[in-house]
Amino acid sequence: MIELEVNCIQRARPEATHHGITHLGHRGFACRIPVELVILQLRGGLNAYYTLDPATLARVYLGVRREAGKCPYLQAQVGDLWTDHLLALPECRPNYRVIREGVALDSRQAVRFLVPR
């Protein structure tokens, strides 16, 4: 399993909450990946995604949340608590390359997209 850092997000609307996040990305590699693909990877145990807590620089891992009557969505989790770490990230630029290939990132894509552990 590859652990990948996320340091920007793209939302459907600027005021959107976790349900409105459409892509996760990394500014250093100018890439983003659709949330649907991230959810598939997390459910399958293929990759793990995290962001860094700005105060402690500790990794905060992302999980898939499911609420009755709503589509699954991503949110950061510290222990048993869901946090707003994702919403605090800056927006990815719209011209960032979108990775759509396959269910799992291959090592070449991972190196170019997000920073592996």
C-alpha positions, 0 to 999 in steps of 0.5 A: 500500500502506498501512503499519499499526501494531499495538500489541495482540494477542488470543490464543486462550489467554493462554499461546499462542505465535504460532500462537495469535494470533487478532487484531491491533489498535490500542488508540488506535482500539479496533479489531482485525482477524482474523489470517486477513485480515491474512495475506491482505492480506500475501500479496496485497501490499495492506497492510503491518503493523508494530509498534514496537521498544520500545528503538529505536522502529524499525518491525518488520514482520510476515511470514507464516511457514509450517511443514510441517504447520501453518497459516500464522501471523504473526511479526515479522521483523528482517532474516532473523531472526524475533522475538517482538515480537508476543508482547511486545504487550499484549492487546487488550480483548475489546470492541474492534470487529472489522474483517472487511470485504473483503480490503483496508482502505479508507482510512476504516477504516485511519484509524480502525483503525491509524495509516498511515505 
